[in-house]
Amino acid sequence: MAASLDIPRRYKSYRNPYLEKPKTDKFQECGEGNGICYGVATMQGWRTEMEDAHMVKINLGNAFEDWSYFAVFDGHAGAKVARYAAKHLLDTIIATEEFHQDVTKAIHKGF
């Protein structure tokens, strides 16, 4: 007879993060600006919620009208952080002191 495991109570209610079959509906977005065309497509797949997010911004405004921003955020088993990053990361990077002098440093500091 196999030994029974004494599983702590907090783990017994663990929710399975996978569906019985994948959600294959796709969300698609296309656009153009600044001399480029782009396309974005997402699919939830096997997870119980869509965990990923993306952000597209053509024309960052002011002195950066010819700049564009494209980002994909992987939720890694949860959607909240991915959605938050999609909503706030660009503004956080632009708000750094480094943004106007060294964009690479601004990106690092923004994270």
C-alpha positions as CSV (number, residue, x, y, z in Angstrom):
1,M,0.0,0.0,0.0
2,A,1.4,3.4,-1.0
3,A,2.0,5.9,1.7
4,S,-0.5,8.7,1.8
5,L,0.7,12.2,1.4
6,D,-0.1,14.8,4.1
7,I,-0.9,17.7,1.8
8,P,-1.2,21.1,3.6
9,R,-4.7,22.4,3.5
10,R,-3.7,25.6,1.6
11,Y,-2.8,23.4,-1.4
12,K,-5.9,21.3,-1.5
13,S,-8.0,24.1,-3.0
14,Y,-5.5,24.7,-5.8
15,R,-7.3,25.6,-8.9
16,N,-6.3,23.8,-12.1
17,P,-5.0,26.5,-14.5
18,Y,-6.0,24.4,-17.6
19,L,-9.2,24.0,-19.5
20,E,-10.5,20.6,-20.8
21,K,-10.1,21.9,-24.3
22,P,-8.4,25.1,-25.6
23,K,-10.1,28.3,-26.5
24,T,-9.1,28.9,-30.0
25,D,-10.9,32.2,-30.7
26,K,-8.5,34.8,-31.9
27,F,-8.4,38.5,-31.3
28,Q,-6.7,40.4,-34.2
29,E,-5.6,44.0,-34.5
30,C,-3.9,45.7,-37.4
31,G,-2.8,49.2,-38.0
32,E,-0.3,51.5,-39.6
33,G,1.6,54.7,-38.9
34,N,5.1,56.1,-39.0
35,G,5.7,54.3,-42.2
36,I,5.0,50.8,-40.8
37,C,2.2,48.3,-40.8
38,Y,1.7,46.0,-37.9
39,G,-0.5,43.1,-36.9
40,V,-1.2,41.5,-33.5
41,A,-3.1,38.3,-32.8
42,T,-3.9,36.6,-29.5
43,M,-5.4,33.3,-28.5
44,Q,-6.1,32.1,-24.9
45,G,-5.3,28.4,-25.6
46,W,-5.4,25.9,-22.7
47,R,-5.3,28.4,-19.8
48,T,-8.4,29.3,-17.8
49,E,-7.9,33.0,-18.5
50,M,-6.0,35.0,-21.1
51,E,-2.7,35.6,-19.3
52,D,-0.9,37.7,-21.9
53,A,-1.2,41.3,-22.9
54,H,0.2,43.6,-25.5
55,M,0.6,47.3,-26.2
56,V,1.0,49.1,-29.5
57,K,1.5,52.9,-29.6
58,I,2.3,54.5,-32.9
59,N,3.7,58.0,-32.4
60,L,5.0,58.7,-28.9
61,G,4.2,62.4,-29.3
62,N,6.2,65.6,-28.8
63,A,9.8,65.1,-29.8
64,F,9.2,61.4,-30.4
65,E,6.5,61.5,-33.1
66,D,8.5,59.2,-35.4
67,W,8.9,56.6,-32.6
68,S,6.6,53.7,-32.0
69,Y,6.3,51.2,-29.2
70,F,5.4,47.5,-29.4
71,A,5.4,45.2,-26.4
72,V,4.2,41.7,-25.5
73,F,3.7,40.8,-21.9
74,D,3.5,37.1,-20.8
75,G,1.4,36.6,-17.7
76,H,3.3,33.4,-16.5
77,A,0.2,31.9,-14.8
78,G,-1.7,35.1,-14.2
79,A,-3.0,38.1,-16.1
80,K,-2.8,40.9,-13.6
81,V,0.9,41.7,-14.0
82,A,0.8,41.5,-17.8
83,R,-2.2,43.8,-17.9
84,Y,-0.6,46.3,-15.5
85,A,2.6,46.3,-17.5
86,A,0.8,46.9,-20.7
87,K,-1.0,49.8,-19.2
88,H,1.9,51.5,-17.4
89,L,5.3,50.4,-18.6
90,L,5.7,52.9,-21.5
91,D,4.6,55.9,-19.3
92,T,7.0,54.7,-16.6
93,I,9.9,54.5,-19.1
94,I,9.1,57.9,-20.6
95,A,8.9,59.5,-17.2
96,T,12.5,58.5,-16.3
97,E,15.2,61.2,-16.3
98,E,17.2,59.0,-18.7
99,F,14.6,58.8,-21.5
100,H,15.8,61.9,-23.4
101,Q,19.5,61.1,-23.1
102,D,19.8,57.3,-23.2
103,V,16.7,55.2,-24.0
104,T,18.4,51.9,-23.2
105,K,19.1,53.2,-19.6
106,A,15.5,54.5,-19.4
107,I,14.1,51.1,-20.4
108,H,16.2,49.4,-17.7
109,K,15.2,51.9,-15.1
110,G,11.5,51.7,-16.2
111,F,11.5,48.0,-15.4
